[in-house]
Amino acid sequence: MTIIDELPERPGKSKIEYSIQDGKLIVRIPQEGFSLRGTLTLGFIVFWMFMIMIWSTLLIQFGWVWLLASLPFWAMAVILMVMAIRVIFSSQVVEVDHSELLLLKTSGGKTAHASFNTAKIHAISLVEGTYKTLFGISRRGTFPAIIFRNEAFGFGERCMPDEKFWLVNLLNSFISL
């Protein structure tokens, strides 16, 4: 019996990949990509920009100064587009062995990381909190988190509920082996 046989089974239809290499569990939460949600989000933002363009064109009739009224709407549309693209193409990796857990989050070409001594992790559990949605808007919900020194470090925020529960069970099972 191998270590993988002792770990919880991955939910069907899950895109999360995991493997064990040199005694280390590596969990990859892939980018959203152009899924239905991602495509609808980008479609909405493009529609928003199209409507601003029509409005801006109509404002030109009253003089170029009136175009200044559309600048905040253009700024909001561009910010939403950048945030949505970052979220759609962000990914996460969790690497854990029996002494250290490493959390890597890649977004917009930049990778943030946090490292935890597994002996000092208080818990890995589902927590209630806020996270960024595909629109870049903060949303309240439940997501997996590493509780370390009375602080929650979230991951897998945009996973499906069964995937979130599985991630918590997978990491807790591996650490306890």
Protein Blocks (a to p, Z undefined) as FASTA:
>chain_A
ZZklmpccddehiabdcddeehiacdddddfbjafklmmmmmmmmmmmmmmmmmmmmmmm
nojklmmmmmmmmmmmmmmmmmmmmmmmgccdddddfkbccddddeehiacdddddfklp
mbdcddddddddfkopacddddddddeehiacdehklpcfklmmmmmmmmmmmmmZZ
